[in-house]
């Protein structure tokens, strides 16, 4: 009977195993394989170069620049996005009028096409007709060329990215907060705990699984950022100030046709994300409380 149960379990798992193998494991392995060659995507001949592409990466100033920009983007978006989303979700968890409407409004950017969002923010950041410069002008602030300034270009993309993903993070946090048993709050109220104490010792620890999930997804998403940069600052922005890893990969693969080199970049991105995921999981492991 046990063998039959195991067989049935494997049968149900088979579609997922096939999908993961075809769309995740095989592309990763093939990317590593292609990274050992010089190939222009067009010719049939591939020149085997071993680890030369990886050695070249170590000496490539543009690669390190794109890595720095990616880390800068992650540091600038993840903490701010998580804190803002959590505070809004905490507010939405209270009984207020028009709650369902507010939830819908916050989630709208998530379901809106990134291309449409990019066009909207291009208009917002327009140096002459943009609403942002118009608003700042009301306070006497001079107009800025947001996407043409090497200092302002990346923060401008960060702001758009936080706005785009905010609704998704809010929903995750809101579900986590609303899933906390009301008995915990009642017990804290009986004990005379203050609102801040309830938040710190009841709400925050029990929402840690949601915080971990959002942090992990945001971290992975930060290292996969491409469309925002491509839409708002073509060619990596002024002085390559917004050229992130995936955009640099795209340039090498489909502009310069250095497929082997681009594959090396993609495999390095995979290793970075994999390593950060393991480290984050290890760090958060003892801080997360899962209810039985």
C-alpha positions as CSV (number, residue, x, y, z in Angstrom):
1,X,0.0,0.0,0.0
2,X,2.8,2.4,0.9
3,X,4.6,1.7,-2.4
4,X,1.4,2.5,-4.3
5,X,1.0,5.8,-2.4
6,X,4.6,6.7,-3.2
7,X,4.0,6.0,-6.9
8,X,0.8,8.1,-7.0
9,X,2.7,10.9,-5.3
10,X,5.5,10.8,-7.9
11,X,2.8,10.8,-10.7
12,X,1.3,14.0,-9.3
13,X,4.8,15.5,-8.9
14,X,5.9,14.6,-12.4
15,X,4.3,17.6,-14.2
16,X,6.0,20.0,-11.8
17,X,9.3,18.2,-12.1
18,X,9.1,18.3,-15.9
19,X,8.3,22.1,-15.9
20,X,11.1,22.9,-13.4
21,X,13.6,20.8,-15.4
22,X,12.6,22.3,-18.8
23,X,12.3,25.9,-17.8
24,X,14.8,26.2,-14.9
25,X,17.4,23.5,-14.5
26,X,18.1,22.9,-18.2
27,X,18.5,26.6,-19.1
28,X,20.8,27.1,-16.1
29,X,23.0,24.2,-17.1
30,X,22.9,25.2,-20.8
31,X,23.8,28.8,-19.9
32,X,26.9,27.5,-18.1
33,X,27.8,25.3,-21.1
34,X,27.5,28.2,-23.5
35,X,29.6,30.4,-21.3
36,X,32.6,28.2,-22.1
37,X,32.4,29.2,-25.7
38,X,32.8,32.3,-27.9
39,X,29.6,32.4,-30.0
40,X,27.8,35.1,-31.9
41,X,24.4,33.4,-32.0
42,X,24.4,33.4,-35.8
43,X,27.2,31.1,-36.9
44,X,27.2,27.4,-36.3
45,X,30.8,27.4,-35.1
46,X,31.4,27.8,-31.4
47,X,35.0,28.4,-30.2
48,X,35.8,26.7,-26.9
49,X,37.5,29.1,-24.5
50,X,37.0,27.4,-21.2
51,X,36.8,29.9,-18.3
52,X,38.2,32.8,-20.4
53,X,34.8,34.6,-20.3
54,X,34.8,34.4,-16.5
55,X,38.4,35.7,-16.4
56,X,37.3,38.6,-18.6
57,X,34.4,39.4,-16.3
58,X,36.9,39.9,-13.4
59,X,38.7,42.6,-15.5
60,X,35.6,44.2,-17.0
61,X,34.9,47.6,-15.5
62,X,31.4,47.7,-17.0
63,X,30.5,44.4,-15.3
64,X,31.6,45.8,-11.9
65,X,29.8,49.0,-12.6
66,X,26.6,47.1,-13.4
67,X,27.0,45.0,-10.3
68,X,27.4,48.1,-8.2
69,X,24.3,49.7,-9.8
70,X,22.3,46.5,-9.1
71,X,23.3,46.4,-5.5
72,X,22.6,50.1,-5.2
73,X,19.1,49.5,-6.7
74,X,18.5,46.6,-4.3
75,X,19.6,48.6,-1.2
76,X,17.5,51.6,-2.3
77,X,14.3,49.8,-3.1
78,X,14.0,46.7,-0.7
79,X,14.0,48.4,2.7
80,X,12.0,51.4,1.6
81,X,9.4,49.2,-0.2
82,X,9.0,46.8,2.7
83,X,8.7,49.4,5.4
84,X,6.2,51.5,3.4
85,X,4.1,48.4,2.3
86,X,4.1,47.1,5.9
87,X,2.9,50.4,7.4
88,X,0.2,50.7,4.8
89,X,-0.9,47.1,5.2
90,X,-1.0,47.6,9.0
91,X,-3.3,50.7,8.5
92,X,-5.5,48.8,6.0
93,X,-5.9,45.9,8.5
94,X,-8.0,48.3,10.7
95,X,-11.7,48.7,10.2
96,X,-12.0,51.8,8.1
97,X,-14.5,53.0,5.5
98,X,-13.8,52.3,1.9
99,X,-11.2,49.6,2.8
100,X,-11.9,47.4,-0.3
101,X,-11.6,50.5,-2.6
102,X,-8.2,51.4,-1.0
103,X,-7.0,47.8,-1.5
104,X,-7.9,47.9,-5.1
105,X,-6.2,51.2,-5.7
106,X,-3.0,50.1,-4.1
107,X,-3.0,46.9,-6.2
108,X,-3.7,48.5,-9.6
109,X,0.0,49.3,-10.4
110,X,0.8,45.6,-9.9
111,X,-1.6,44.4,-12.6
112,X,-0.7,47.3,-15.0
113,X,1.7,46.5,-17.8
114,X,5.2,47.5,-17.0
115,X,5.4,49.2,-20.5
116,X,2.4,51.3,-19.7
117,X,3.8,52.2,-16.3
118,X,7.1,53.1,-18.0
119,X,5.3,55.5,-20.3
120,X,3.5,57.1,-17.4
121,X,6.6,57.7,-15.5
122,X,8.4,59.0,-18.5
123,X,5.8,61.7,-18.6
124,X,6.0,62.3,-14.8
125,X,9.8,62.8,-15.1
126,X,9.7,64.9,-18.3
127,X,11.9,68.0,-17.6
128,X,9.5,70.4,-19.2
129,X,6.0,69.0,-19.1
130,X,6.4,66.5,-16.2
131,X,4.1,66.6,-13.3
132,X,6.9,66.1,-10.8
133,X,8.8,69.2,-11.8
134,X,5.5,71.1,-11.9
135,X,4.7,70.0,-8.3
136,X,8.2,70.9,-7.0
137,X,8.0,74.2,-8.8
138,X,5.1,75.1,-6.5
139,X,7.6,75.1,-3.6
140,X,10.3,77.1,-5.6
141,X,12.4,74.0,-6.5
142,X,14.0,74.4,-10.0
143,X,13.1,71.8,-12.7
144,X,15.4,68.7,-12.8
145,X,16.3,66.5,-15.7
146,X,15.6,63.4,-13.7
147,X,16.5,60.7,-16.3
148,X,19.4,62.7,-17.8
149,X,21.3,63.3,-14.5
150,X,23.8,60.6,-13.5
151,X,22.9,61.3,-9.8
152,X,19.1,61.4,-10.1
153,X,18.5,58.7,-12.8
154,X,18.8,55.7,-10.5
155,X,16.8,57.1,-7.6
156,X,14.1,58.0,-10.2
157,X,14.0,54.4,-11.4
158,X,13.9,53.2,-7.7
159,X,10.9,55.4,-7.0
160,X,9.0,53.9,-10.0
161,X,9.9,50.4,-9.0
162,X,8.8,50.9,-5.4
163,X,5.5,52.3,-6.6
164,X,5.0,49.4,-9.1
165,X,5.6,46.6,-6.5
166,X,4.0,48.3,-3.5
167,X,0.5,46.8,-4.0
168,X,1.8,43.2,-4.1
169,X,3.8,43.6,-0.9
170,X,0.8,45.3,0.8
171,X,-1.4,42.3,0.0
172,X,1.2,39.8,1.3
173,X,1.6,41.8,4.5
174,X,-2.2,42.3,4.9
175,X,-2.9,38.6,4.6
176,X,-0.2,37.9,7.2
177,X,-1.6,40.5,9.6
178,X,-5.2,39.4,9.2
179,X,-4.3,35.7,9.7
180,X,-3.1,36.4,13.3
181,X,-5.6,34.9,15.8
182,X,-7.6,37.6,17.5
183,X,-7.2,35.8,20.8
184,X,-3.6,37.0,20.9
185,X,-4.7,40.6,20.8
186,X,-7.4,40.0,23.4
187,X,-4.9,38.5,25.8
188,X,-2.5,41.4,25.3
189,X,-5.4,43.9,26.0
190,X,-6.2,42.0,29.2
191,X,-2.6,42.2,30.3
192,X,-2.7,46.0,29.7
193,X,-0.2,46.0,26.9
194,X,0.2,49.3,25.0
195,X,-0.4,49.6,21.3
196,X,3.3,49.7,20.5
197,X,3.9,46.7,22.7
198,X,1.2,44.7,20.9
199,X,2.7,45.7,17.6
200,X,6.3,44.8,18.7
201,X,5.6,41.5,20.6
202,X,2.5,40.2,18.8
203,X,2.0,41.5,15.3
204,X,5.7,41.8,14.2
205,X,6.9,38.3,15.2
206,X,3.8,36.6,13.7
207,X,4.2,38.5,10.4
208,X,7.9,37.5,10.1
209,X,7.1,34.7,7.6
210,X,5.5,37.3,5.3
211,X,8.4,39.7,5.8
212,X,10.9,37.0,4.9
213,X,8.9,36.1,1.8
214,X,8.6,39.7,0.6
215,X,12.3,40.3,1.3
216,X,13.3,37.2,-0.6
217,X,11.1,38.0,-3.6
218,X,12.2,41.6,-3.7
219,X,15.9,40.6,-3.5
220,X,15.5,38.2,-6.5
221,X,13.5,40.8,-8.4
222,X,16.1,43.5,-7.8
223,X,18.8,41.4,-9.4
224,X,16.4,40.7,-12.4
225,X,15.6,44.3,-13.0
226,X,15.6,45.2,-16.7
227,X,12.4,46.7,-18.1
228,X,12.4,49.8,-15.9
229,X,15.9,50.6,-17.0
230,X,15.2,49.8,-20.7
231,X,12.0,51.9,-20.7
232,X,13.3,55.0,-18.8
233,X,17.0,55.2,-19.6
234,X,18.0,53.4,-22.8
235,X,21.7,52.5,-23.1
236,X,22.2,52.3,-19.4
237,X,21.4,55.9,-18.6
238,X,23.8,58.9,-18.3
239,X,27.4,57.7,-17.7
240,X,26.0,54.2,-17.4
241,X,24.5,55.2,-14.0
242,X,21.5,52.9,-14.4
243,X,23.1,50.0,-16.2
244,X,22.2,47.0,-14.1
245,X,23.4,43.4,-14.5
246,X,20.5,42.1,-16.6
247,X,20.7,45.2,-18.9
248,X,24.4,44.6,-19.4
249,X,23.6,40.9,-20.2
250,X,21.1,42.1,-22.7
251,X,23.6,44.4,-24.4
252,X,26.2,41.7,-24.7
253,X,23.8,39.1,-26.0
254,X,21.5,41.0,-28.4
255,X,23.5,44.2,-29.3
256,X,27.1,42.9,-29.4
257,X,26.1,39.3,-30.0
258,X,28.6,38.0,-27.5
259,X,26.4,35.0,-26.4
260,X,29.2,33.2,-24.6
261,X,30.1,36.3,-22.5
262,X,26.4,37.1,-21.9
263,X,25.9,33.5,-20.7
264,X,28.8,33.9,-18.3
265,X,27.1,37.0,-16.9
266,X,23.8,35.2,-16.5
267,X,25.4,32.3,-14.7
268,X,27.1,34.8,-12.3
269,X,23.7,36.4,-11.7
270,X,22.3,33.0,-10.9
271,X,25.2,32.2,-8.5
272,X,24.7,35.6,-6.7
273,X,21.0,35.2,-6.3
274,X,21.4,31.6,-5.2
275,X,24.1,32.5,-2.6
276,X,22.1,35.5,-1.3
277,X,19.0,33.3,-1.0
278,X,20.8,30.7,1.0
279,X,22.4,33.3,3.3
280,X,19.1,35.1,3.8
281,X,17.3,31.8,4.6
282,X,20.0,30.9,7.1
283,X,19.8,34.4,8.7
284,X,16.0,34.5,9.0
285,X,15.6,30.9,10.0
286,X,15.8,31.6,13.8
287,X,13.8,34.8,13.5
288,X,10.7,33.3,11.9
289,X,7.8,32.0,14.0
290,X,5.5,29.6,12.2
291,X,2.2,28.7,13.8
292,X,1.4,25.0,14.3
